[in-house]
Structure formats: C-alpha cells, structure tokens
Amino acid sequence: MRFPKRYLFQLLFLLCVGIPYLDDYELTFFVWIFTAAVSLVNSYSLGIIKFTSFYIGIFILALIATFSHGYKTYFIIRDATYLLKPIMGILIGYQLCRRIDFRNTFKTVVYTGVIIAICHYLVLAYAVLVLHAFTVNDIRLKAGMFSDFEVYALIILLFHEKFELDISRKRIRYFAWIIGISAFLYMARTNFIQFLILFVAMKGFLRINRTSLTAMAVVVGFVIVGYSAILYINPKRNGPGMEALLYKIKVAPVEPFKTKIDAGNWKDLNDNYRSYENIRTVKQVTNRGPKATYFGLGMGSRIDLKREIWLREKLRYISILHNGFMTVFLKSGLAGVLLSVISCFVLMRQRKSNVPILRNVNLLLLGTGIFMLFSNWVFMGFYNLIDSKSILVGLFLCFKEMKIKNPDAALTPETDS
C-alpha cells in the first residue's frame, strides 16, 4: 500500500504547530526552516506575496537600521530569526496547504487541534500530580500559558457546516468537547477574547447592519455587567482557584495602557509591567532622534529596563517585548509599525465572493485581523515565539486561492458512526 505524500506534510504541519508549545525557539526555528525548504512550491500568487511583503518590509527596515549601530553579532542574528518568524509562518502555511490538497485544510487543523489538546491534558496531569501545581498561576506556568491554535480548531468545529468539514457529527461533538475544555483550562484572557471575536465574526456580527449592532450591544452590555461583577467581588492577586484569573481580568483593561508607573512599587510594576516596557521603549527610541523614531534602532537593539526583572530569569536588557507593535517600533520605527497595522486591515478586507465557504473564510480572516490588532498590543501577535497564527493565516489564504481555482472541488462529509 502506497503511503500518500500528503500525510508527510500533515505531519510537518503538526510539528510546526506543536513544537512552539515546547517554548524552545531554536528548535522551532529549525523545524520551520526545514519545513519551508521541503515544502517549496513552484509558484506563489501575487496575493500571498503582497501580504508577506508587509513583514519583509519590516525585516528590511530593521536590517538597514542595523548598519548604523555596532551591535554584537549574536544579538543581530537572534533578532533576524525573530523578525523572520511571521514570514516563514505565512509561507509554510501557504506551501503546506498546496501540499496536503486544499480540500483537507480544515480537517487537518481540527485533527491537529485534537492531538495538541490531548497533549495538553497529559501535561496538565503531570503538572498537578507530579509538580504539585494547584493554583491557576502555577498551572499556567508549568502547563502552558495560552493556545491560539486550539481556539481556531474549536471555532471551525462549532461552525463545521460553514467550513464544509468532512467529519461525522458524532466525532465533531467529541472533538469540540476535547478541544474546548483544553482551551478553557489555559485560563488565558487573550484566548477568551480571541474566541469571542472569532465567534462574533463567524456570526456575521462584525459587519455593520441593524442585527449586528443589536448583537454587539448585547455583547458590550454583557462585558460591562461581567466586569462590574468582578470589580464588586474584588478578587485578590494570589487568591485560590479562579480568583487569580479574575484578578488578572480585573487589572487587564488598564495594564497595557498606563503612562505612569511607580517602578519602586513591586505591585504597581507587576500589575502593569507591559506598560512599563512600552514606556521604556518609547523613551529609549525617541531619545535617539527622529531617524530612530521613524526607522527604529535595528536588529540587535535592546531595551534597558533600568533594573533586573524576573522574566523566567533575571533580565535588565531585553530584545523583544510583550507588545508586538513596540517590538517592531524598536527594530523598525514608526514605518514598521505602520506596515504591521496595515497588514491587519488587509486581513480584514478580503475580496468578496459568492461562494459560501469563501465568504465564511473571509469572516474568519476578518475576525483574525481584528484580533491581531489586540494580540499585537498585548501579546506580540505573529512575533510571539510560541505562536503559530501566521501558519494558519497562510493556510487560509492559500485555501481561498485554491478554492477559487477549483470551485467544483466539493467536500463529501463522512457518515455518522
């Protein structure tokens, strides 16, 4: 029996998405470079080249700015690999979609999500039973901080009819529970927001009309009431169980936006550390003059936090920040930030189609573009070292192109079992 070549590329897809969870960027970079090389295709569409060009532009701006400074080679090379990550991810997703046969796109995402969820359960069990992680903060530290990929897999399962998912209904229900519970157990605020944005987008509520405005008013009302309830409960920083998560939600609206922080007050610094990074970055870059402000300090540049801060280890100088826009600002200046913002809006504004599944992929990309604006501000977006959204974006963009070229290539659902 001949082994279908697409299975190999589906395995590579699993590795490219799964390896980042190990939080070893050197290994991730190696696997991604290898996959990019072995999955090369003969041609690339103008659309994927245009979208990737935003991140190539950021890379080139940072590279040019580098020549004005005498940074150590190690830091330059490290930053180069960081800035290459979105470019590699988009192209890997595009290439693998071509290699696995685009009709298997959403099925591949779902099955990969199931495998990752099962692995998450095993890691959770080890963290609780062996490492004795019993608080929310300890569990997240030892079993994973977030999982954007599982949220996408869950959304595809919940809207399986819109994506013509060729999996039996019984299996869809099982998979939705497996992935949904796993995603929830990360207790990640960003994943909750991501799920809400993608769910609302798939419902069509992000397009302006009377129905969408009513739905958004309900969502906003629910958020206001829920946040008011959390303020009333007033959860404590290191409270037991869910209280720690509620505390993080309580401080979330202010955390990334404060402009004044008492760095000598460890509580203020800890609760608003993302803002502290932003403040230090803006001061350090703008103090170097207009050229640095517009075009950045290049690869190899680092931010001086003015004190050692525990970030898995004690660090005073950091090359990347929690904020993706600020990371780009440091390396490529305002010009790079502009390219990054435009790329989000390009994702939102996909070419209209009369084909139902393409309209639904457009909705998914609309939600992705909106979420990317948020993700870049609080969690580095595509530049997060353990993130794989760029692969998914490349995958979805390629699916659209292949479906347009093969409009009659319908999917046949499995029968219930």
N, C-alpha and C positions, 0 to 999 in steps of 0.2 A: 504494500500500500504506500503510495507516494505521499510524503509529508508536505502539505500546502505551504508555500513560501510565506503566505500572509501570517501564518502562526508565528513565524520567527519575528516578524515586525510587530505583531501584537505583544509578544514577549518583551521586545525592546521598548514598546510603549509603556508596559507595566513597569519596567526597570527605570525608565526616565521619570515616571511619575512617582514611583515608590522610593527610589534611592534618596531623594531630598529629605524624606522623613527621618533619615539617619543623622541628619544635621552634620554631614561631612562634605563641605563644599568641594574639596579637592576630588573626592570620589564622584560627586555629582557632575562636576565639570568633565571628568574623564569619560563617564558614561554618555553624557550628552554629546561630546565631541565625536566619540566613536559612533554613536547612532546617527549623527548628522552626516558622517562620512559614508557609512554603509547604506544609508537610505537615499543618497543623492538621486535626483530625478533629472531627466534630460532638459526640461524646460520649466520656467516659472512664469506665472501670469503677471501682467502689469499690476494687477490689484495687490497681490502679495508683496511685490517689490515696492510699491508705493507705501504700503503700511509699514513694512520693515525699515524703510528709508528714514522714518522719524527717529528710530533708535540708532540707526547707523549714523545719522546726523549728530546725535548726542555724543556718540563714541568719537566721531571725528573732531568735534569741537573740543572735547576733553583732551584728545591726543595733541591737537595744535597748542592748547594752553600749557601742556606739559613742558614744552620746549623752553618756556620762559623761566623754568624753575630747576633747581638742582636736587630733585628728589632721589632717594635711594631706589635702585633698580627693582628691588624686591617689592616695594610698595607700588611702583608703577605697573609691574606685571600683575600684581594682585588686583589692582583697580581695573586693569584691562579685562581680566576674566570676569569681574563683577559686571562691567558695562556691556560685555558680550552676551551675558545671560539672556536678556529678552530677545536678542537677535537669533541666537541659537534656538531658543524655545519656539518661537514663531515658525522658523524654518523646519524644525523637527516635526512639529505638529502637521505642517503642510505636507512634508515629504511622507510621513507615515500614513496620512490619510490616503495618499495616492497608492502607497504600497499595500495597504490592507484591504483595498477595494472600498471606496467611499460608502457603499451600502452597509458596511459593518461598523461605521463610525460610532453611532450611539450605543450599539450593543457592546462595543469594545470599551467605551467609557464606563458603562454600567458594571460589566463584569470586573473591570479593574477596580472600580469603587468597592465592590463586594470583597475582593481579596484584601484591599487596604483596610477595610472595616474589620475583617476577621483578624488581621494582624494587630490592629489597634486593641481589640478585645484581649488578645494574648499579652500585649504589652501592659495593658491596664491590670490584668490579673497578676502579672509579675510585680508591678509597682505596688499594688496593695498587699499581696500575700508575702512577698519576699522583702521588698524595700520599705514596707510599712508606711506607705503614703496614704494618709487618711483625710487630710484637708484638701480642699479644692486647689489651693496653690501648689501643694506638694504633688498632687496627682498630675496637674498640668505640667509641672516642671519635669517630672520623671516619665510621663506617658504621652507627651505631645501637647503643643500649645494651640494648634488650630489645624483645620483641614479643609481648605477651599475646594479641593477636588471632590471630596465626598458630598459637598453641598451641590455641586453641579450634577453629580450622578443621581442624587436624590431628586433634584428638580426634573431631570429627564425621566425618571421613573414616575413621578407624580403627574407629569404631562405626557405620558407614554404614547397616547393616541396622536398628539400633535407632532411627535417625532417619529411616528410610524415604527415604533420599536417592535422588532420581531422576536418577542419573548412572551411566553404564555402568561395569562393574567395571574394565575396562582403564583408563579415564580416572581412576577412583578411585586405582588404583595409581600412575599417573603423578603425579597431584596430591599424593598422600601423600609421595612422594619429594621433589617440588619444595618443598613447604611444610616438611616435616620437616627437610631439610638446612638450609634457610634459617633456621628457628627455632633449630637447634643452633648455627649459626655466629654467633649473637649472644653465645654463651658467657655467658649470663646465669643466675646462680644461681637467681634468682626464677622464671625460666621453667622450669628443670628441676624445681623444687619444685612449680610450678603444674601441669606435665604429670603428675607423679606423683600429686598429689592428685586431679586430674580423672580420670585413668586408673583409679585405685583406686575412686573414686566410681562411675564407669560400670560397673565390675565388680561393684558392689553390696557391696564390702567395708567400706564405712563404716557399714553397718547391722549392729548387734550380733547375731551368731549364731556358732555354732562355726566355720563356714567362714571368716567374716570375721576372727575372732580369729586363726585359724591363718595366714591371708594377711597380716594386719598384723604378726604375729610374724615372719614371713619378711622382710617389708619392713624392719622395725626392725632385724632381725639383719643384713640386707644393708647398711643405712645405717651401723650400728656398725662392721662389718668394713671397709667402704669408707673411713669416716672415720679408722679406726685405721691403715689403709694409707697414707692421706695424711699423717698425723702421722709415720709411720715414714719416709716419703720426705722429709719436712720441706722442702717447696718454698720457694724464696726469693721475696722481694717482686717484684723486677723480672726474674725468670727468663725464659728464652726459651720461645717457643711456649706449650704448655699449662701450663707451670709457673706462670705468672702467674695463670691461672684456679684452679689447685689451691691457690695461696697464699690467694686470696680465699675459697675454700671452707674452708680451714684456720681462718681467723680469723672466719668467719661466725657460729658459734654464740655467740661472746662479744660480737661487735661491737655489737649493738643493746642489750645488757643491762648493760654495765659502769656502775658507780655512782661510780667514782673514776678520773679520767684526769689524767695529767700533761700539761697543756696546753703546757708548755715543751719537751716531748719530741715532736718532729715525727712520729716513727714511731708513738708511742702515740696521738697526736692523729689521724693519718691512718688508722690501722687501726681506730679506734673513734670516728670522727667523728660517726656517728649518735647514739651515746650522749652525746657532748659536747653536741650540740644539745638532746637531751632534758633533760640536767642543767641547762643554761642556761634552758630554757623553764620547768621546774618551779620553779626558784629565782625567776625573774622574776615569774611569775604569782602564786605563793603569797606572795611578799613584799608584794604589793598588797592582801592581806587576804582574808577569807572570800568577800566578794562576787565578787572577781575569780576566786577559785578555783572557785566554783560556776558562775559565768556568763561567765567569760572577760573579756578586755580589748577585745573588739570588732574590727570591721573597721578597718584602718589600723594596728593594733598590730604591733610588730616586736620581734624578739629581738636583744639586744646580745650578740654573741659575744665581746666584750671584746678582740678582736684581729682584724685583717684576715685572712681566709682565702680561698684561691683556690677559687672555685666558678664556673668558666668565666670569672670576673673576680674581682678582689679585692673582698670584701664584709665589712663588720663588722656591719651590720644586715640581717636577713632577715625577710621577711613569711611565708614558708611553709617548712616543714621537710621532711626526708626521711620523717618519721613522720607518717602521716595522723592518728592519734589525738592526737598532740601538737599538730599544726596546729589541729585542732578545739578542743583544750583551751585553746590560746592565744586563739582567737577567741570560743569559746562555753562554755568552762569544762567542769567535770565533767558538767553537764547535757547539753552537746553530745556529749561522749564516750559517755555512756550511750545517747543516741539512735543514734549510729553503731554501737555494739556490738549493740544490739537489731536494727538493720537487717540485720546479718549473720546473726543467728539466724532472722529472718523468712525470709530466703532459704533457709535450711536446712530449715525446716519448712513445706513446701508441702502443699497439700491432697491427700490420697491419691486415686488414680484406678485404675480397672480397665482403662483404655485403655493399651495397651503403650507407645505413643510418649509419652504424657503421663507415665507412670512414669519413662521414660528422661530426659525433660526435667527432671523432679523430681530425678533423680540428678545431672544436670549442674548444677542450681542448688544442690544440697546441697554438691557439691564447690566451687562458686563461693563460697558462704557461708563455708566453712571457709578457702578460700584468701584471702578478703577480710580475715579476721582477721589472717592473716600479712602480707598485702600492705599493710594499713593500718599495721602496726608498722614495716615496713622500707622501704616504697616508696610511701606516700601513698594507696594504694587509688584510689578514684574521683577523688580530688583531684589525682592526678599530672597535670601539664599536657600530657603527650604520651600519655595513656592513653585508651582508648575502651571499657573494660569496661562502663561504665554504659549505653552504647548497646546492647550485647549483652544485658544483663540486661533492659532494657526490651523488646527484641525477643523474648526467650524468654518473658517474662511475657505479652506480647500473643499470641504463638503459642498458649500454653496456653488463653487465653480464647477465641480464635477456633476452636480445635480442639474445645473443649467445646461451643461453639455450633453447630459443623458437624462432628459426629462421623463422617459418611459421606464426608467430602471426602478420600478416599484419594489417595495419590500413585502414579503409574504410572512405574516405572523405565524408563530408556532401554535399548535393546538394546545388546549389546556390539558394538564396531566395531573 
